Amino acid sequence: MQADYVIVGAGSAGCVLAERLSAGGAEVVLLEAGGRDTNPLIHVPAGVLKLITHPVVNWNYYTEPDEKTGNRAFHCPRGKVLGGSSSINGMLFIRGNAADFDSWAQMGARGWSYDDVKQHFKSIERYGPGDPGERGKSGPILVEDYRTVLPLTHRFVEAAQQAGHSFARDLSGRPPAEGVGYSQMSRNGRFRGSTARTFLRDARGRANLRVVTDAHATGLRFDGKRCTGVAFRLRGRDREVSAAREVIVSGGTVNSPHLLHISGVGPADRLKEIGVEVRHDLPGVGMNYSDHYTVRISHRVRGQQSVNQLSRGWRLVREMARFALFGNGALTFGVSSAQCYTRSREGLASPDIQLLFTPASFNDDDFGRLEQEPGMSVAVSIARPSSRGEIVAVSPDPFTPPAIRPNMLDDPDDLRVAVEGVRQAREIFAQPAFAGITQGETSPGPEVDGQAALEDFVRHTGRTIYHMVGTCRMGEDPMCVVDSRLRVRGLEGLRVIDASVMPTVTTGNTNAPTIMIAEKGAGMILEDNA
């Protein structure tokens, strides 16, 4: 098997690359370790709660325990299916803050400032209400406001303004990600708008694109310093595909550095330790891991509908009918209906806290499971964490998962930011808009107060919200894995294009920035191979 371009991973980035590269007539092979996206839970937005731990469409990785976060192992869901994590995520569409991308450029990622990337954000999206100078109107992904908004969400937006936060009509407008506003979702009509059902759907009929599912990449193939193809296992048989022009690794923040490691590309001393022959010493592969760490503040509510009631009994039957007949109701909900971006202290150039409101409350001992009683909650996220971790292969066996060491809260300032975020969330819940609605805080509870108690709460109850990035960082310094055009440094014919190339995590959910990276990256490939 051979092609002009071989893409490893049909996720948020890989599907975009396959569409854009095949559109120009190039022969493209797209390899995906998972299967096709036929599970109906993928396409109904509310199905996300079942997909978080799904045994078939999810890699279900776990981090190593760390004493800084209570010696707990965190679950790290990653999509193992066409569309990758865009097929199992919470569907929130947020670009991030302009300062995120400007800082990338300042760190050495030339051509990645906000002014540079805005055109690519516009080209991937189709958002009707937005300013046409800022928002795209004809891209493959339909971006929508929530079709149904519960009154609790309106109360949160009102309460945040009462607490002093400005109202943002469009959190992905300019300046983006500032103040409080309603969430937007990536859709395909009433259904989920994964990159498999948007970008890849438009390309599937092309004779020059071959999509191979259930194809687990087992190694990259080289001729000297040039990557020439990919070895993979397909339903128990070992196969190879050669690339006449380039191989593009798009496995994501976990799988991309792992594939490089087992192929002999990475820090030489570590590769030797696990018995991998060193092909190219590149010390930054797997380093610079970053993610959003969150804690949840929950309240019991009265006299108001929450998702807790709508998810069971006759109300659930009603919501299913609303979805089937009208394409609205609770089954169209994502994970957060409103968001507030704020600063932990004066003097910051941009927000470093993200507050995600959900008109629902969850069982602390069973993440993703709704409580029986009605509730509401805010997830307090450290939006611009300073702590850095790593992902490392532990065996040359391609089927042995890598070690994920997030090292969260390693920088003391991250703990300070989280505690301040809890304080600000509590301030919002205390506003008149919630008067008579809340029956009191259930997590962590009013008895958890004071700096020491809140720090302990953050360390022992926080968790990731699955926005891991950075393990194949782009830029021009020696610890970067790819250059500003996403080419693996020191090698030919090989690029990495996915969330792993982000120098820092964006201020907000990472799916839209990942799709943007693929859109921009595809243009770079076509320019360089013209």
Summary of the structure (lengths in Angstrom):
residues: 530
radius of gyration: 22.2
end to end distance: 23.4
largest distance: 70.3
contacts: 2004
relative contact order: 0.19
helix: 29%
strand: 26%
